[in-house]
Amino acid sequence: MQTDIETSDDIRHLVDTFYAQVRKDSVIRPHFEEVANINWSLHLPKMYAFWETVLLGKAGYKGNPMAVHIQLDQKEALTAVHFERWMAIWHETLHTNFKGPNTDKALKQAQAIQALMQHKIHSFR
């Protein structure tokens, strides 16, 4: 039975499962690993903190993801295809592993982030 996202361990499972899929994906993996040169041991804890802040109300995330993505777009364009694939993997990860109000919130927040990020990136081009 699926449960909701309620604990830091749940967040960790969500983020780890999501990025395991990202790292296998032929569409967005290259942007993470070749353009952004992601150091996964640094990136994953930031994502745990981000989603703990968003979903569990825990203070701890410090960062400016918008600025980071604008800089990445200037190196190599982040396209609608990238964002759509990111969202598809996120949606699949959520609904394969969790169910409940925080799961719904995680999807809505990601959709809002996607829309805002695409808008901001286009305005900086």
VMD Tcl script that draws the C-alpha trace (Angstrom):
set ca {
  {0.00 0.00 0.00}
  {1.28 3.43 -0.91}
  {1.61 6.02 1.82}
  {2.02 9.77 1.65}
  {5.26 11.72 1.84}
  {5.47 12.42 5.57}
  {9.07 12.08 6.74}
  {12.61 12.99 5.79}
  {13.12 9.33 4.86}
  {10.19 9.60 2.45}
  {11.75 12.70 0.88}
  {15.07 10.92 0.55}
  {13.37 7.94 -1.13}
  {11.50 10.26 -3.51}
  {14.58 12.26 -4.48}
  {16.87 9.23 -4.79}
  {14.34 7.32 -6.90}
  {13.70 10.34 -9.12}
  {17.37 11.05 -9.77}
  {18.12 7.36 -10.37}
  {15.68 7.64 -13.29}
  {17.12 10.98 -14.42}
  {20.58 9.43 -14.55}
  {19.28 6.73 -16.93}
  {17.29 9.08 -19.15}
  {18.72 9.84 -22.59}
  {16.89 13.18 -22.84}
  {17.85 14.95 -19.62}
  {20.81 12.98 -18.26}
  {23.25 14.77 -20.61}
  {22.11 18.17 -19.36}
  {22.68 17.16 -15.74}
  {25.94 15.32 -16.24}
  {27.61 17.03 -19.21}
  {26.29 20.60 -19.15}
  {25.78 21.13 -15.42}
  {28.51 18.67 -14.41}
  {26.43 17.74 -11.38}
  {28.29 16.46 -8.36}
  {25.59 14.10 -7.12}
  {26.99 13.90 -3.58}
  {26.44 17.67 -3.28}
  {23.27 17.96 -5.36}
  {21.17 15.29 -3.66}
  {21.40 16.77 -0.13}
  {20.31 20.14 -1.57}
  {17.29 18.46 -3.14}
  {16.46 16.66 0.12}
  {16.52 20.02 1.91}
  {14.50 21.73 -0.83}
  {11.68 19.19 -0.78}
  {11.71 18.96 3.03}
  {11.16 22.72 3.08}
  {8.40 22.59 0.46}
  {6.54 19.51 1.69}
  {7.34 19.19 5.38}
  {7.86 22.84 6.32}
  {11.38 22.19 7.61}
  {13.71 25.15 7.31}
  {17.06 24.26 5.85}
  {17.12 24.86 2.13}
  {19.41 27.62 1.02}
  {19.84 28.30 -2.64}
  {18.60 30.05 -5.75}
  {17.51 27.38 -8.21}
  {16.20 29.98 -10.65}
  {19.60 31.63 -11.05}
  {21.30 28.26 -11.44}
  {18.92 27.20 -14.21}
  {19.21 30.53 -16.01}
  {23.01 30.11 -16.04}
  {22.65 26.53 -17.31}
  {20.35 27.70 -20.07}
  {23.00 30.18 -21.15}
  {25.50 27.32 -21.50}
  {23.06 25.12 -23.43}
  {19.36 25.79 -23.92}
  {16.90 24.14 -21.60}
  {14.00 23.33 -23.91}
  {10.36 22.44 -23.42}
  {11.37 18.84 -24.14}
  {13.76 18.88 -21.16}
  {11.11 20.30 -18.85}
  {8.42 17.90 -20.08}
  {10.70 14.91 -19.56}
  {11.68 16.14 -16.07}
  {8.00 16.46 -15.20}
  {7.13 13.04 -16.64}
  {9.82 11.36 -14.53}
  {8.74 13.34 -11.44}
  {5.08 12.40 -11.98}
  {5.92 8.73 -12.51}
  {8.18 8.64 -9.44}
  {5.54 10.25 -7.24}
  {2.64 8.09 -8.29}
  {4.59 4.85 -8.34}
  {5.80 5.34 -4.76}
  {3.37 7.58 -2.86}
  {-0.25 8.63 -2.51}
  {-1.85 11.41 -0.47}
  {-2.06 15.17 0.06}
  {1.71 15.78 0.18}
  {2.12 13.69 -2.95}
  {-0.44 15.88 -4.70}
  {1.33 18.97 -3.32}
  {4.68 17.72 -4.64}
  {3.20 17.40 -8.12}
  {1.52 20.83 -8.01}
  {4.66 22.50 -6.70}
  {6.78 20.88 -9.41}
  {4.30 22.03 -12.07}
  {4.44 25.58 -10.70}
  {8.24 25.48 -10.59}
  {8.35 24.20 -14.16}
  {6.06 26.98 -15.43}
  {7.89 29.74 -13.58}
  {11.32 28.45 -14.54}
  {10.43 28.21 -18.22}
  {8.99 31.74 -18.13}
  {12.04 33.21 -16.38}
  {14.50 31.39 -18.62}
  {12.76 32.68 -21.75}
  {12.74 36.22 -20.38}
  {16.54 36.10 -19.89}
  {17.30 34.90 -23.43}
}
mol new
graphics top color blue
foreach p $ca { graphics top sphere $p radius 0.5 }
foreach p [lrange $ca 0 end-1] q [lrange $ca 1 end] { graphics top cylinder $p $q radius 0.2 }
display resetview
